[in-house]
């Protein structure tokens, strides 16, 4: 063991048995993490960002324990991955058991049951009673790319429509689909062609106000697709039913149903990217269910496998079966350990009705977030569903001419996140302008820790208000 790792402070295990407490025994980051950060800087490429440089040695329930013995409240779930909690018992059991049997064969060489079982579960759980097929991958980005391949193969068309504020990944095609330049795209072009970006139904910033936003935005998008691309040239419309990295934007009511209807009438494959919203996160198993839309293809990842790398494309059998034999795949896609983890995570989600837990988290957190908006003018908007909630922070001044909302304030969001980190709360930011604080706790977070995390957030917002605005 190299310097900086104090083994005496390491809990023997993570998982739900870890003490569910916020406990700071050093500054955050402490000396052990700081030593590891020095090693990192000499070994890891600087392009890989980091939110909070504490080095984790164990995690479970609603806490992350670092190398210095600090126990932090987790409002990030590793970016919406550990919905069932870190090292959940069912996941650990299934993965351990599978690791003892075999770790890899490649499903394209000699298959195994776990892959088939995960695809059966996806067919059962995703929206729509139609016949479905699935294909498994290693990451959300890889799955999104393959959804586009499948839609193009099925339609024989090439254009793909994506939206303002979208995030779909960091590979070449998914960078093209992703809206934000820095840090995701700057310097990495040229990007894949035939991607068209349309406005998003963003209620808080919609010029005509939130009420008409969904309907008006859908009208604009459909007109623009017809006039500028030609609906008959469009293979796929891809959308996050609640935008994630773009700032937890819940589309104005009616936007998704209108898009779904248009796609169906124009023979366009509607792809829902539920990589961040899926598996109970928003209070339903999938966010499409809130507006009762049934996408042709649904892309999942993150929460599917309790922390192991797995992602999928699931959809209508006739669409999914369009690519030729051998046209889809990859060495590791649907790796046996990841499939075993997914079967454990899915069983836990259902057995413990974690979608209902997400709704409970919303019921506890939302009123407190709303009261922050009532008290502090720089808290501009409060939004989200289930355990995917956010505060959009803005300048304490009127909206610029012609705009519906004040200027985004990235600095105040960064200050709040940094202060939360110092107090032992792992809190992430998001948004095209980096001005959104997002809450993504594991769905299994104990209620007392959720409340304590919200207390910390409230204290932080109050202190920042005092320092910046003297209120
Ligand atoms: N689609 C909707 O949220 C990943 C990315 C963080 P991968 N979001 C977190 C970062 O900075 O890289 C995401 C998503 C949606 C696709 C993806 C991509 O999933 O598993 O990261 O490839």
Boltz pocket constraint, residues with backbone or C-beta under 6 A from the ligand:
constraints:
  - pocket:
      binder: B
      contacts: [[A, 79], [A, 138], [A, 139], [A, 140], [A, 141], [A, 142], [A, 144], [A, 167], [A, 168], [A, 169], [A, 170], [A, 240], [A, 244], [A, 245], [A, 273], [A, 274], [A, 275], [A, 276], [A, 277], [A, 301], [A, 302]]
      max_distance: 6.0
